[in-house]
Amino acid sequence: MPGIQAINQPKITNVRTPEQRKENQEKVAAGAGGAAGATGATAKAIGRRAAKIEEKEKTLQHMMSNVNRTSRTMLNNSEKVEGLFATFKSNIKRYTDDIITRLSKLQESKFIGPIVKSPVTKKVAGVFGGALAFFVLVTGVNKACRTGAIAIDDFKRQYHDING
């Protein structure tokens, strides 16, 4: 069979020495160990990231529970206010409480603290709260008057268009 190349091919002998084989095995082992080390580092990084995400999720859940508790408290404590003067009285109380709350942050101040702690400050806060509520009342009445005037003018125009 002189025409077939594969049959006439001489037998391949192993040309690597035992030292070369050992070096190749060490290289393969080092490569596998390096890959395992990289996988371990990646797993640690993923674990840290997961811990951070879990911590953020707990914080978010805590915040949401506070928001829900606050909204329930506000709904339960809200008073049903009807009428112009009932709203006016409610606004006086709300604005006075807001002024007192803002001033209470200054109680620890060396110079302003004694002034804030005096009972006169609460009376002055009540006066300012009443003034703010009065301005809100006047603004609301003024807006209601303007809206009423627009509605009356619109009604007049429609009446004259129909009967005109």
C-alpha positions as CSV (number, residue, x, y, z in Angstrom):
1,M,0.0,0.0,0.0
2,P,2.5,2.5,-1.0
3,G,-0.2,5.1,-2.1
4,I,-1.8,5.6,1.3
5,Q,0.0,8.2,3.3
6,A,-1.5,7.4,6.7
7,I,-0.4,3.8,6.6
8,N,3.1,4.6,5.6
9,Q,3.6,7.2,8.3
10,P,6.2,6.4,10.8
11,K,5.1,5.8,14.4
12,I,5.0,9.0,16.5
13,T,7.2,8.7,19.6
14,N,6.8,10.8,22.7
15,V,9.4,13.5,22.6
16,R,8.8,15.1,26.0
17,T,11.0,14.2,28.8
18,P,9.7,13.4,32.3
19,E,10.7,16.9,33.5
20,Q,8.7,18.6,30.8
21,R,5.7,16.5,31.7
22,K,6.0,17.5,35.4
23,E,6.3,21.2,34.4
24,N,3.2,20.9,32.2
25,Q,1.3,19.3,35.1
26,E,2.4,22.0,37.5
27,K,1.3,24.7,35.0
28,V,-2.1,23.1,34.6
29,A,-2.5,22.8,38.4
30,A,-1.4,26.4,38.9
31,G,-3.9,27.5,36.3
32,A,-6.7,25.6,37.9
33,G,-5.8,26.9,41.3
34,G,-5.7,30.5,40.0
35,A,-9.1,30.0,38.5
36,A,-10.4,28.6,41.8
37,G,-8.8,31.5,43.6
38,A,-10.5,34.0,41.2
39,T,-13.8,32.2,41.7
40,G,-13.3,32.4,45.5
41,A,-12.6,36.2,45.3
42,T,-15.7,36.6,43.1
43,A,-17.8,34.7,45.5
44,K,-16.6,36.9,48.4
45,A,-17.4,40.0,46.4
46,I,-20.8,38.8,45.5
47,G,-21.4,37.9,49.2
48,R,-20.4,41.4,50.3
49,R,-22.6,43.0,47.7
50,A,-25.5,40.8,48.8
51,A,-24.9,41.8,52.4
52,K,-25.0,45.5,51.4
53,I,-28.2,45.0,49.4
54,E,-29.8,43.1,52.3
55,E,-28.8,45.9,54.7
56,K,-30.2,48.6,52.4
57,E,-33.4,46.6,52.1
58,K,-33.8,46.4,55.9
59,T,-33.3,50.2,56.1
60,L,-35.9,50.7,53.3
61,Q,-38.4,48.5,55.1
62,H,-37.8,50.4,58.4
63,M,-38.3,53.7,56.6
64,M,-41.5,52.5,55.0
65,S,-42.9,51.3,58.3
66,N,-42.2,54.7,59.8
67,V,-43.9,56.4,56.8
68,N,-46.9,54.1,57.2
69,R,-47.1,54.6,61.0
70,T,-46.9,58.4,60.5
71,S,-49.6,58.5,57.9
72,R,-51.9,56.3,60.1
73,T,-51.3,58.7,63.0
74,M,-52.0,61.7,60.9
75,L,-55.2,60.2,59.6
76,N,-56.4,59.2,63.1
77,N,-55.5,62.6,64.6
78,S,-56.9,64.8,61.9
79,E,-59.9,66.7,63.0
80,K,-62.8,67.2,60.7
81,V,-62.9,71.0,60.3
82,E,-66.0,72.5,58.7
83,G,-66.8,76.1,58.1
84,L,-64.8,79.2,57.6
85,F,-64.2,80.1,61.3
86,A,-63.5,76.5,62.3
87,T,-60.8,76.4,59.7
88,F,-59.5,79.8,61.0
89,K,-59.3,78.5,64.5
90,S,-57.6,75.3,63.3
91,N,-55.1,77.3,61.3
92,I,-54.3,79.5,64.4
93,K,-53.5,76.4,66.4
94,R,-51.5,74.8,63.6
95,Y,-49.4,77.9,62.9
96,T,-48.8,78.6,66.6
97,D,-47.6,75.0,67.2
98,D,-45.3,75.3,64.2
99,I,-43.8,78.5,65.4
100,I,-43.3,77.0,68.9
101,T,-41.7,73.9,67.4
102,R,-39.3,75.9,65.4
103,L,-38.4,78.1,68.4
104,S,-37.9,75.0,70.6
105,K,-34.9,74.0,68.5
106,L,-33.2,77.2,69.8
107,Q,-33.7,76.4,73.5
108,E,-30.2,75.1,74.0
109,S,-28.7,78.4,72.6
110,K,-26.8,80.4,75.2
111,F,-28.4,83.8,74.5
112,I,-31.7,83.0,72.8
113,G,-32.5,80.0,75.0
114,P,-33.9,81.9,78.0
115,I,-36.0,84.1,75.7
116,V,-37.5,81.0,74.0
117,K,-38.2,79.3,77.4
118,S,-40.2,82.3,78.7
119,P,-44.0,82.1,78.8
120,V,-44.2,85.4,76.9
121,T,-42.7,83.7,73.8
122,K,-45.7,81.3,73.7
123,K,-48.1,84.3,73.8
124,V,-46.1,86.1,71.0
125,A,-46.1,82.8,69.0
126,G,-49.9,82.7,69.4
127,V,-50.2,86.3,68.1
128,F,-48.0,85.5,65.1
129,G,-50.0,82.3,64.5
130,G,-53.2,84.3,64.6
131,A,-51.8,86.8,62.2
132,L,-50.7,84.1,59.7
133,A,-54.1,82.4,60.0
134,F,-55.8,85.8,59.4
135,F,-53.8,86.3,56.2
136,V,-54.7,82.8,55.1
137,L,-58.3,83.6,55.8
138,V,-58.2,86.9,53.9
139,T,-56.4,85.3,51.0
140,G,-58.9,82.4,50.9
141,V,-61.9,84.8,51.1
142,N,-60.3,87.0,48.4
143,K,-59.8,84.0,46.1
144,A,-63.4,82.8,46.8
145,C,-64.7,86.3,45.9
146,R,-62.7,86.3,42.7
147,T,-63.9,82.8,41.8
148,G,-67.5,83.8,42.6
149,A,-67.2,87.0,40.4
150,I,-65.9,84.9,37.5
151,A,-68.7,82.5,37.9
152,I,-71.3,85.3,38.1
153,D,-69.8,86.9,35.0
154,D,-69.9,83.6,33.2
155,F,-73.5,83.1,34.2
156,K,-74.5,86.6,33.0
157,R,-72.8,86.0,29.6
158,Q,-74.6,82.7,29.2
159,Y,-77.9,84.2,30.2
160,H,-77.5,87.1,27.7
161,D,-76.4,84.7,25.0
162,I,-79.5,82.6,25.4
163,N,-82.0,85.4,25.8
164,G,-80.1,87.9,23.7
